[in-house]
Each structure stands twice: as C-alpha cells, then as structure tokens.
C-alpha cells in the first residue's frame, strides 16, 4: 500500500487502549541506512505552562491505517524509565518557574 505524507497528515490518530485522540501526524521517522519507516511522531499533550515532548509511535504499535483515522495501541508503558524518572524528578523539584532549594 502506498500513501503520501500529506494523506497521512490529514488523518487523526486514535489510541485503541483508552480511546483518546492523540492529534494529527506531525512527522515520520526513517532509518537513514535502509530507508525504512521507524514510526510516526505526534504532538504531546498540551500543558498550561510546560513544554511537553512529542510522542513517538513505533511502527509495530500502529494497528490500522483507515480512510480517516490511524489506530495505534499505546498502553501507557511506552516511555522509557530514564525519561519517566527524570520527568518525575523535575516535577518534584520545580514549583512554577522556581526551583526548590533544599536546606540542610
């Protein structure tokens, strides 16, 4: 099946695990040596005062590309532990724009 990037970009991405709409495709990731598609990139959830990283969806988790939606299966265990722990640590240490200072 051949499909253009502009066609992919117009489709909404829906998570089969929880039914959430993830938004529209913003980028496609390729392997430089082989030219194979590695996965899709969608914008992360919006937070009020924080910049949120984009979500990478590996090709193995893409279940179906339909006429108007792309169905994926993200079950919440996708972020790598290092990134998840770093994000939790930053959240614990940061209040609004100011960093928490530990006193001895």
C-alpha positions in Angstrom: 0.0 0.0 0.0 1.4 3.4 -0.9 0.3 6.5 0.8 1.6 10.1 0.7 2.7 12.1 3.7 0.1 14.7 3.1 -2.6 12.0 3.2 -1.2 10.6 6.5 -1.0 14.1 7.9 -4.7 14.7 7.4 -5.7 11.6 9.4 -6.4 11.7 13.1 -4.5 9.3 15.4 -6.6 7.4 18.0 -5.3 5.2 20.8 -7.1 1.8 21.0 -6.1 1.3 24.6 -8.1 4.2 26.1 -9.8 5.8 23.0 -8.0 9.1 23.3 -7.4 11.2 20.3 -3.7 12.0 20.0 -4.0 14.5 17.3 -2.6 14.6 13.8 0.7 13.3 12.5 3.5 15.9 12.5 6.4 13.8 11.3 7.6 10.4 10.1 10.8 8.9 11.3 13.0 6.9 8.9 16.1 4.7 9.2 18.9 6.6 7.4 20.7 3.5 6.1 17.8 1.3 5.0 15.1 4.0 4.3 12.5 2.0 6.3 9.9 3.9 8.2 10.5 3.6 12.0 7.4 5.3 13.2 5.2 8.4 13.5 5.5 11.5 15.6 2.5 13.3 17.1 2.5 16.3 19.4 2.4 15.6 23.1 -0.5 16.6 25.4 -0.6 20.3 26.0 0.1 21.6 29.5 -0.5 25.1 30.6 3.0 26.4 31.4 5.2 23.5 30.4 6.6 22.4 27.1 5.7 18.7 26.5 7.8 16.4 24.3 6.4 14.9 21.2 5.2 11.3 21.2 7.0 8.7 19.1 4.8 5.8 17.9 6.9 2.9 16.7 5.7 1.2 13.5 4.9 -2.0 15.5 2.3 -0.2 17.6 0.4 1.1 14.5 -2.5 -1.3 14.1 -4.5 0.1 11.2 -4.4 3.0 8.8 -8.0 3.7 7.7 -9.7 6.2 5.4 -9.8 8.9 8.0 -8.0 7.6 11.2 -4.9 5.8 12.2 -5.4 3.4 15.0 -2.5 2.8 17.4 -2.1 0.8 20.6 -0.3 2.8 23.4 -0.8 1.2 26.8 0.9 3.8 29.0 4.1 1.7 29.5 5.8 3.3 26.5 8.0 6.0 28.0 11.5 4.7 28.8 12.1 4.5 32.6 15.0 7.0 32.4 12.8 9.7 30.8 9.9 9.0 33.1 12.1 9.2 36.2 13.8 12.4 35.0 10.4 14.0 34.4 9.2 13.0 37.9 12.3 14.3 39.5 12.0 17.7 37.7 8.4 17.9 38.7 9.2 17.3 42.3 12.0 20.0 42.3 10.1 22.7 40.4 7.4 25.0 41.5 6.0 27.1 38.7 9.2 28.8 37.4 11.3 28.5 40.6 13.4 25.6 41.7 13.0 24.2 45.1 16.1 24.8 47.3 16.9 22.0 49.8 18.3 23.5 53.1 20.5 21.5 55.4 
